[in-house]
Amino acid sequence: MACITRPVVAVLPAAGKGERFKSATPKQFSLINGQPLILYTLKSLQRIKWVQKIYVAISESWFNFVENLISQNKLSKVELVQGGDTRHESIKKCVFAIHAKTELDASEDDQKKGSPIVIVHDAVRPFVDEETYCNVAKAAEKYQASGAVCGLVSTVLSVTEDGFLDQALNRSVHAASHTPQAFTLDVIKTAYDRISALDLAKGTECLDLALKHCGVKAKLVPAPDEVWKVTYHKDIHAAEALAREQNVRTMVICQQGKTELSEEICRQLVSHKVEVKQGESIGNISIDAEINSVVLILNHSIEENVSAPLSESFREVYSAFSLLKDVQSTLTVVIQCHQELTDLDYRHLRDHAKKLRRSSDHEESGKLTHFVLWEENEAESATNCISKVSRLAAKLVFDKNSSMNGQVFILP
């Protein structure tokens, strides 16, 4: 379902050198968990169905690199534009390219819908969700310009020319400007038609251009903390942690359907903003390409007074392992034991864990497998055990620590 009725395109200025980042590699191309930072931003916009095109301004020296990135990741919406020397120059080039394309291709139906909405966003803000993009697009459709803002955390001081305190500003009437920002195409095009040479060279704020050159006051839209920007090298560590958490898409499979244990594991995962899909039998489940983590819950018990070997449960484990398609995907197997295990059971469990680890190493797939064995114990309440098992399972899903591949954790 579309966010708004008008066509929507995005602009990412990504030709900058990132001088505050203090690295030979511009920050938008720095690796986050093995992938360029800009790729996370591009993928987030590519997934949004109502965003039709993504115009990216790139410097000449990185043009081929980004072309290959687009091809390898099938980013069909991305159009590259030769970037400028400044942020405003890059955005201006993208806006003019959009205007030229719109003039050439606009159908009668598009013209009736009104001027397209242009979302301007920083390539180094990779964790913005669809709702935030939609909120600024809707506001721009109504008010012609809009921008994401957050409240100020620190007190802001006005400083005199000779370095003394002038006054402390009232935080309640000021806000920090972020992206995404959105504009009708006619407003942002007019603003860049009229921009001064000084603003083009030194300015950074698009909302101010719309006010100065078009008389349009932007509607300011409160935004979540996830709009933060990677600015300094230390921010890479925070970005890596967030990327790991936000990039996880998990399916929880429980042989017996919903149980107290499966429900608690789902609650732990959902608390980390993870998409959880719950199935019952692996034979009836197909896993789409976005699923990169599976939690398989097995129930090992005595049936008809016969203790079945634990190894018989591993048919399900191998089936789940084969379902995972993505590099660095994770299979976390939680085995709930209602009977005392034998030394042979423990040996089989560790042997299978090693076998799956070797299989992953041989395929060079990066698949990670962990086992959490819960042996029921009357000395500890089931509620406490379920809580411990669930927290451990969730941590293994998120951490994706290759040193833990093939490990067996026994609780309590």
C-alpha positions as CSV (number, residue, x, y, z in Angstrom):
1,M,0.0,0.0,0.0
2,A,1.4,3.4,-1.0
3,C,2.3,5.9,1.6
4,I,0.9,8.8,-0.5
5,T,-0.7,9.2,-3.9
6,R,2.1,11.2,-5.5
7,P,5.2,9.6,-7.0
8,V,8.1,9.5,-4.5
9,V,11.8,9.6,-5.3
10,A,14.8,9.7,-3.0
11,V,18.1,11.6,-3.2
12,L,21.3,10.5,-1.4
13,P,24.2,12.9,-1.5
14,A,27.2,10.5,-1.1
15,A,30.1,12.3,-2.8
16,G,31.6,13.8,0.3
17,K,35.0,12.9,1.8
18,G,33.8,12.9,5.5
19,E,36.7,15.0,6.9
20,R,35.5,14.6,10.5
21,F,35.7,10.9,10.1
22,K,39.5,11.1,9.7
23,S,39.9,8.1,7.3
24,A,41.3,7.6,3.8
25,T,38.0,5.8,3.0
26,P,34.9,8.1,3.0
27,K,32.6,7.1,5.8
28,Q,29.8,6.1,3.4
29,F,32.0,3.3,2.1
30,S,33.4,2.1,5.4
31,L,32.7,-1.5,6.2
32,I,29.9,-2.3,8.7
33,N,30.0,-6.1,9.4
34,G,31.7,-6.6,6.1
35,Q,29.4,-4.4,4.0
36,P,29.7,-0.8,2.9
37,L,27.7,1.5,5.1
38,I,25.9,3.1,2.1
39,L,24.6,-0.4,1.2
40,Y,22.4,-0.6,4.3
41,T,20.8,2.8,3.4
42,L,20.3,1.8,-0.2
43,K,18.7,-1.5,0.8
44,S,16.3,0.1,3.3
45,L,15.0,2.4,0.5
46,Q,15.0,-0.3,-2.1
47,R,12.6,-2.4,0.1
48,I,10.1,0.5,0.3
49,K,7.6,-0.3,-2.5
50,W,6.3,3.3,-2.8
51,V,9.7,4.8,-3.4
52,Q,10.1,4.7,-7.1
53,K,13.7,5.8,-7.7
54,I,16.8,6.5,-5.6
55,Y,19.2,9.1,-7.1
56,V,22.7,8.8,-5.6
57,A,25.4,11.5,-6.1
58,I,28.8,9.8,-6.2
59,S,32.3,11.2,-6.7
60,E,34.1,10.1,-9.9
61,S,36.7,8.1,-8.0
62,W,34.0,5.9,-6.4
63,F,31.6,5.6,-9.4
64,N,32.7,2.2,-10.6
65,F,32.7,0.8,-7.0
66,V,29.1,1.8,-6.5
67,E,28.1,0.6,-9.9
68,N,29.4,-2.8,-9.0
69,L,27.6,-2.6,-5.6
70,I,24.3,-1.9,-7.3
71,S,24.7,-4.8,-9.8
72,Q,25.8,-7.3,-7.1
73,N,22.9,-6.5,-4.8
74,K,20.3,-6.0,-7.6
75,L,19.4,-2.5,-6.5
76,S,17.1,-1.9,-9.4
77,K,15.8,1.5,-8.2
78,V,19.2,3.2,-8.0
79,E,20.3,5.9,-10.5
80,L,23.8,7.3,-10.2
81,V,24.6,11.0,-10.7
82,Q,28.0,12.6,-10.8
83,G,28.4,14.3,-7.5
84,G,29.5,17.9,-6.8
85,D,32.2,19.3,-4.5
86,T,29.7,20.2,-1.8
87,R,26.5,18.7,-0.3
88,H,24.3,21.2,-1.9
89,E,26.0,20.8,-5.3
90,S,25.4,17.1,-5.2
91,I,21.7,17.4,-4.1
92,K,21.2,20.1,-6.8
93,K,22.5,17.8,-9.5
94,C,20.2,15.0,-8.4
95,V,17.2,17.3,-8.2
96,F,17.8,18.6,-11.7
97,A,18.2,15.1,-13.0
98,I,14.8,14.2,-11.4
99,H,13.2,17.3,-12.9
100,A,14.5,16.5,-16.4
101,K,13.3,12.9,-16.1
102,T,9.9,14.0,-14.8
103,E,9.4,16.5,-17.6
104,L,10.3,13.8,-20.1
105,D,8.4,10.8,-18.7
106,A,5.4,12.3,-16.8
107,S,2.1,10.8,-17.9
108,E,-1.2,12.6,-17.8
109,D,-2.1,10.5,-14.7
110,D,1.2,11.6,-12.9
111,Q,0.5,15.2,-13.7
112,K,-3.0,15.0,-12.1
113,K,-1.4,13.6,-8.9
114,G,0.7,16.7,-8.5
115,S,4.4,17.5,-8.1
116,P,6.5,14.4,-7.1
117,I,7.8,14.2,-3.6
118,V,11.6,14.2,-3.2
119,I,13.1,12.7,-0.1
120,V,16.6,13.9,0.7
121,H,18.5,11.6,3.0
122,D,22.1,11.2,4.2
123,A,23.8,8.0,3.0
124,V,25.3,7.6,6.4
125,R,22.0,7.3,8.3
126,P,21.3,3.7,7.5
127,F,18.8,2.7,10.2
128,V,15.8,4.9,9.4
129,D,12.5,2.9,9.2
130,E,9.8,3.0,6.6
131,E,7.4,4.8,9.0
132,T,9.8,7.8,9.4
133,Y,10.2,8.1,5.6
134,C,6.4,7.9,5.2
135,N,5.8,10.6,7.9
136,V,8.0,13.2,6.2
137,A,6.6,12.3,2.8
138,K,3.0,12.8,4.0
139,A,4.0,16.1,5.7
140,A,5.6,17.3,2.5
141,E,2.6,16.4,0.4
142,K,0.5,18.6,2.7
143,Y,2.9,21.4,3.6
144,Q,5.4,21.3,0.6
145,A,8.4,20.7,2.9
146,S,9.2,18.7,6.0
147,G,12.1,17.4,8.0
148,A,12.8,14.9,10.7
149,V,13.9,16.5,14.0
150,C,14.9,15.3,17.5
151,G,14.9,17.2,20.8
152,L,18.2,18.6,22.0
153,V,20.0,16.6,24.6
154,S,22.7,19.1,25.6
155,T,22.3,22.8,26.4
156,V,23.1,25.0,23.4
157,L,25.1,28.2,24.1
158,S,25.3,31.3,22.0
159,V,28.9,32.4,21.8
160,T,30.4,35.9,21.2
161,E,33.0,36.5,18.6
162,D,35.7,36.7,21.2
163,G,34.7,33.3,22.7
164,F,32.6,34.3,25.7
165,L,29.1,33.2,26.6
166,D,26.4,35.3,25.0
167,Q,23.3,33.4,26.3
168,A,22.0,29.8,26.9
169,L,19.3,28.9,24.4
170,N,16.0,27.5,25.6
171,R,16.1,23.8,24.5
172,S,12.3,23.5,24.5
173,V,12.0,25.9,21.5
174,H,14.9,24.4,19.5
175,A,15.5,21.1,17.8
176,A,18.2,19.1,16.1
177,S,17.7,18.8,12.3
178,H,18.1,15.3,10.8
179,T,17.2,13.5,7.6
180,P,15.1,12.3,6.0
181,Q,13.7,15.6,4.7
182,A,11.0,15.8,2.0
183,F,9.9,18.4,-0.5
184,T,7.6,18.7,-3.5
185,L,9.8,18.7,-6.6
186,D,8.7,22.2,-7.6
187,V,9.8,23.7,-4.2
188,I,13.2,22.0,-4.0
189,K,13.9,22.7,-7.7
190,T,13.0,26.4,-7.3
191,A,15.2,26.6,-4.2
192,Y,18.2,25.3,-6.1
193,D,17.4,27.5,-9.0
194,R,17.7,30.5,-6.7
195,I,20.5,29.3,-4.3
196,S,23.3,31.8,-3.7
197,A,27.0,30.9,-4.5
198,L,27.7,31.2,-0.7
199,D,25.0,28.7,0.2
200,L,26.0,26.4,-2.6
201,A,29.6,26.3,-1.3
202,K,29.1,26.4,2.5
203,G,25.5,25.6,3.3
204,T,24.1,22.2,4.4
205,E,20.4,22.7,5.4
206,C,17.8,22.1,2.6
207,L,14.9,23.2,4.8
208,D,16.4,26.7,5.1
209,L,16.7,26.9,1.3
210,A,12.9,26.2,1.0
211,L,12.2,29.0,3.5
212,K,14.6,31.6,2.1
213,H,13.9,31.1,-1.6
214,C,10.4,29.8,-1.7
215,G,8.8,31.2,1.5
216,V,7.9,27.6,2.5
217,K,8.0,26.8,6.2
218,A,8.8,23.2,6.6
219,K,6.7,21.0,8.9
220,L,9.0,19.5,11.5
221,V,8.3,15.8,12.2
222,P,9.5,14.2,15.5
223,A,11.8,11.3,14.7
224,P,13.1,8.2,16.6
225,D,16.6,7.9,17.8
226,E,17.4,5.7,14.8
227,V,17.9,8.7,12.5
228,W,21.3,9.3,14.0
229,K,24.3,9.8,11.7
230,V,27.6,8.1,11.5
231,T,30.0,11.1,11.8
232,Y,33.1,10.0,13.7
233,H,35.1,6.8,13.4
234,K,33.9,5.7,16.9
235,D,30.4,5.6,15.5
236,I,31.3,2.6,13.4
237,H,31.2,0.3,16.5
238,A,27.7,1.5,17.4
239,A,26.6,1.1,13.8
240,E,27.9,-2.5,13.7
241,A,25.9,-3.4,16.8
242,L,22.7,-1.8,15.4
243,A,23.2,-3.4,12.0
244,R,23.5,-6.9,13.5
245,E,20.3,-6.3,15.5
246,Q,18.2,-4.7,12.8
247,N,19.4,-7.2,10.1
248,V,18.1,-10.3,11.9
249,R,15.0,-11.9,10.5
250,T,14.0,-14.9,12.6
251,M,11.7,-17.8,12.2
252,V,10.8,-19.8,15.3
253,I,9.9,-23.5,14.6
254,C,8.5,-25.6,17.3
255,Q,7.5,-29.2,16.7
256,Q,4.6,-29.0,19.1
257,G,3.3,-25.7,17.9
258,K,3.1,-22.9,20.5
259,T,4.5,-23.8,23.9
260,E,5.5,-21.7,26.9
261,L,9.1,-22.0,25.8
262,S,8.4,-21.0,22.2
263,E,6.3,-18.0,23.3
264,E,9.0,-16.8,25.7
265,I,11.7,-17.0,23.0
266,C,9.4,-15.1,20.6
267,R,9.0,-12.4,23.3
268,Q,12.7,-12.1,23.8
269,L,13.2,-11.7,20.0
270,V,10.4,-9.2,19.5
271,S,11.8,-7.1,22.3
272,H,14.8,-6.6,20.0
273,K,12.7,-5.5,17.0
274,V,13.1,-8.8,15.2
275,E,10.5,-10.2,12.8
276,V,9.4,-13.5,14.2
277,K,7.6,-16.1,12.2
278,Q,6.4,-19.2,14.0
279,G,5.8,-22.5,12.3
280,E,5.3,-26.1,13.5
281,S,6.8,-28.7,11.2
282,I,9.8,-28.1,9.0
283,G,8.3,-30.2,6.2
284,N,5.5,-27.7,5.9
285,I,7.6,-24.6,6.0
286,S,9.3,-22.5,3.2
287,I,11.7,-19.9,4.3
288,D,11.9,-16.7,2.2
289,A,15.1,-15.0,1.3
290,E,14.9,-12.4,4.1
291,I,15.0,-15.1,6.9
292,N,18.6,-15.4,8.1
293,S,18.0,-17.0,11.5
294,V,16.1,-20.0,12.6
295,V,15.4,-21.1,16.2
296,L,14.4,-24.8,16.1
297,I,12.8,-26.1,19.3
298,L,12.9,-29.8,19.8
299,N,11.2,-31.8,22.5
300,H,13.0,-34.9,23.6
301,S,10.9,-37.2,25.9
302,I,10.1,-40.8,26.6
303,E,7.3,-42.2,24.4
304,E,5.6,-45.5,25.4
305,N,8.2,-46.1,28.1
306,V,11.0,-46.3,25.5
307,S,13.9,-43.8,25.7
308,A,14.7,-42.9,22.1
309,P,18.3,-41.8,21.3
310,L,18.7,-38.1,21.1
311,S,20.3,-38.5,17.7
312,E,16.9,-39.4,16.2
313,S,15.9,-35.7,16.6
314,F,18.7,-34.6,14.2
315,R,16.7,-35.2,11.0
316,E,14.9,-31.9,11.8
317,V,18.1,-30.1,12.6
318,Y,19.7,-31.0,9.2
319,S,16.4,-30.0,7.4
320,A,16.5,-26.6,9.1
321,F,20.2,-26.1,8.4
322,S,19.6,-26.7,4.7
323,L,16.7,-24.2,4.6
324,L,19.0,-21.3,5.5
325,K,20.2,-19.5,2.4
326,D,22.0,-16.3,3.5
327,V,25.6,-15.9,4.4
328,Q,26.1,-15.4,8.1
329,S,22.8,-17.1,8.9
330,T,22.2,-18.7,12.2
331,L,20.6,-21.9,13.4
332,T,19.9,-22.1,17.1
333,V,18.7,-25.5,18.2
334,V,16.9,-25.6,21.6
335,I,16.4,-29.1,22.9
336,Q,14.0,-29.5,25.8
337,C,14.7,-32.8,27.6
338,H,12.1,-34.5,29.7
339,Q,14.4,-37.5,30.5
340,E,17.8,-38.1,31.8
341,L,20.3,-38.2,28.9
342,T,23.0,-40.9,28.6
343,D,26.7,-40.4,27.9
344,L,26.0,-41.7,24.4
345,D,23.4,-38.9,23.9
346,Y,25.9,-36.2,24.9
347,R,28.5,-37.8,22.6
348,H,26.0,-37.8,19.7
349,L,25.0,-34.2,20.3
350,R,28.6,-33.0,20.2
351,D,29.4,-35.1,17.1
352,H,26.5,-33.6,15.2
353,A,27.4,-30.1,16.3
354,K,31.0,-30.7,15.0
355,K,29.6,-32.1,11.7
356,L,27.5,-29.1,11.1
357,R,30.4,-26.8,11.8
358,R,32.6,-28.6,9.4
359,S,29.8,-28.5,6.8
360,S,29.6,-24.7,7.2
361,D,33.4,-24.4,6.9
362,H,33.5,-26.6,3.8
363,E,30.8,-24.6,2.1
364,E,32.3,-21.3,3.2
365,S,28.7,-20.3,3.8
366,G,29.2,-18.6,7.1
367,K,26.3,-20.5,8.6
368,L,26.5,-20.7,12.4
369,T,24.9,-23.4,14.5
370,H,24.4,-23.4,18.2
371,F,22.8,-25.9,20.6
372,V,21.0,-25.1,23.8
373,L,20.2,-28.2,25.8
374,W,17.7,-27.7,28.6
375,E,17.6,-30.6,31.0
376,E,14.5,-30.3,33.2
377,N,15.5,-30.1,36.9
378,E,13.0,-30.2,39.8
379,A,15.4,-28.1,41.9
380,E,14.6,-25.0,39.7
381,S,11.3,-23.7,38.6
382,A,10.3,-24.2,35.0
383,T,9.6,-20.4,34.7
384,N,13.1,-19.6,35.7
385,C,14.6,-22.2,33.3
386,I,12.5,-21.0,30.4
387,S,13.6,-17.4,31.0
388,K,17.3,-18.4,31.1
389,V,17.0,-20.6,28.0
390,S,15.1,-17.9,26.0
391,R,17.6,-15.2,26.9
392,L,20.5,-17.4,25.8
393,A,18.8,-18.3,22.6
394,A,18.1,-14.7,21.8
395,K,21.7,-13.7,22.5
396,L,23.1,-16.3,20.2
397,V,20.7,-15.2,17.4
398,F,21.9,-11.6,17.7
399,D,25.6,-12.0,18.4
400,K,26.5,-14.1,15.3
401,N,29.8,-14.9,16.9
402,S,31.7,-17.3,14.7
403,S,33.8,-18.5,17.6
404,M,30.6,-20.0,19.0
405,N,29.9,-22.1,15.9
406,G,29.2,-25.7,16.8
407,Q,29.0,-25.0,20.6
408,V,26.7,-26.9,22.9
409,F,25.3,-25.0,25.9
410,I,23.8,-27.1,28.7
411,L,21.3,-25.6,31.1
412,P,20.6,-25.4,34.0
